[in-house]
Amino acid sequence: MSSADSIRRVTVGGDEEIQVGKSSPPWMVTYSDLVTQLLIFFVMMFALAATLNELQLQNIKKRLEKYAKENSLEEVINLEINPKGLVISLSEKLMFDSGRAEIYDEAKSILADISKEIIDIPNDVKIEGHTDSVPIHTLQFPSNWELSTTRATNIARYLIESLNFPPDRISAGGYSKYHPAVITEYDEEKQDYRIRVRQVPSKYSEQLSRAKTEEEQDEVYRLIRQEQLAVQLEMQNVIANDIKKANDTVMKRALNRRVDIIVARLGSTLKKIKAPDGQTSVSD
């Protein structure tokens, strides 16, 4: 095939001549249009699904707010929709004796009513246990870590074993005193530190791209971890002040002692990330 067969010359404006490659076959134009339309279709379907799920969470929240009002539970059940999803906060005094993790019989009926609202939707559910800053030292619970985790796990087990909640959609974890419900003036400062920690790797992206050997890459990763650790150590004082301020009254401590049932948005799953040392870590 000669070059004349694959190249055309077109005169523009009477003087300028530009070179144009061989035109595409007619089927390729149709195929490209089809692919573009399919892409638009899937984007629209994803957006529609996200919108419908958001409306679904809003409707569940409204029904549970009505349920709490009708049963005089407004002071012990708090509901909000935040970036995590629908958060159903159950006060300690609704669920447990102080320093214990056995669920009240009355609370089990409330869990059954909540489960009816969320069991038929596909969203994942996470149970989070939280305590105040008052230390606990018992044989069963050496610290608030064990207490908060056991409370969350007991609720998860009750939902699964007694209410037939799908076990593959549920998880449980304890956070001790480190995620108080009470917002303090230190909250924004904590967020700034977390952003700084996440931004550290981007500062070393150029060095990482220039690293030619595994040893050089490991050295860059070491520098990243070192700087992140330094920022986290700085943040510890802010966290300590935040926890102290969030627990400085009896009322505040009562608000912090809770279990959160979080109905996650669809698609809000944990991602597995390959760590520099070859191990697998998990992040939101």
RAQUI-V615936 format. One record per pair of residues at least 4 apart in sequence whose ideal C-beta (glycine too) atoms are under 6 Angstrom apart, sorted by the first residue. I is the first residue (numbers start at 1). J is the second residue. D is the distance in whole Angstrom. If there is no record, write none. Layout:
i;j;d
I;J;D
I;J;D
This chain:
i;j;d
1;5;5
3;7;6
6;22;4
7;19;6
8;20;5
9;17;5
9;19;6
10;18;6
10;20;6
11;17;5
12;16;5
12;18;6
24;28;4
53;266;5
57;81;6
57;86;5
60;117;5
61;79;5
61;86;6
64;79;6
65;79;6
68;73;4
68;74;5
68;77;5
69;74;6
73;77;5
76;91;4
76;94;4
78;89;4
79;88;6
80;87;5
81;86;5
84;262;5
85;262;6
85;263;5
85;264;4
85;265;5
86;263;4
87;260;5
87;262;5
88;261;4
89;258;5
89;260;5
90;94;5
90;95;5
90;259;5
91;258;6
92;96;6
92;257;4
94;107;6
95;107;5
96;100;5
99;136;6
101;150;4
101;151;5
101;154;5
103;107;5
103;108;6
103;154;6
112;163;6
115;119;5
115;159;6
115;163;5
115;165;6
118;263;5
119;165;6
123;263;5
123;264;5
123;266;6
124;169;5
124;264;5
125;169;6
125;170;5
125;263;6
126;171;5
126;262;5
127;152;4
127;155;5
127;156;5
127;172;4
127;261;6
128;152;6
128;173;6
128;175;6
128;260;4
129;148;3
129;149;6
129;151;4
129;152;4
129;174;4
129;259;5
130;148;6
130;175;5
130;179;6
130;258;5
131;144;4
131;147;6
131;148;5
131;176;6
131;177;5
131;257;6
132;247;5
132;253;4
132;256;4
132;257;5
133;177;5
133;243;5
133;247;4
136;141;5
136;144;6
136;147;6
141;146;4
141;147;4
142;146;6
144;148;6
144;176;4
144;177;6
145;174;6
145;176;5
146;150;6
148;174;3
148;175;6
148;176;5
149;174;3
151;259;6
152;172;4
152;173;6
152;174;5
153;172;5
155;259;6
156;170;5
156;172;4
157;161;5
158;162;5
159;163;5
159;165;4
160;165;5
160;167;5
165;170;6
175;179;5
177;243;6
180;246;4
180;256;5
181;255;5
181;256;5
182;246;4
182;252;5
182;255;6
183;187;5
184;242;5
184;245;4
184;246;5
186;238;5
186;241;5
186;242;4
189;238;5
190;238;6
193;235;4
196;231;5
197;228;5
197;231;5
200;224;6
200;227;5
200;228;5
201;224;5
204;208;6
204;220;5
204;224;5
207;220;5
208;220;5
211;216;4
211;217;4
211;220;6
221;276;4
235;239;6
246;252;6
247;252;6
247;253;5
264;268;4
270;282;5
272;280;5
273;281;5
273;283;6
275;279;5
275;281;5
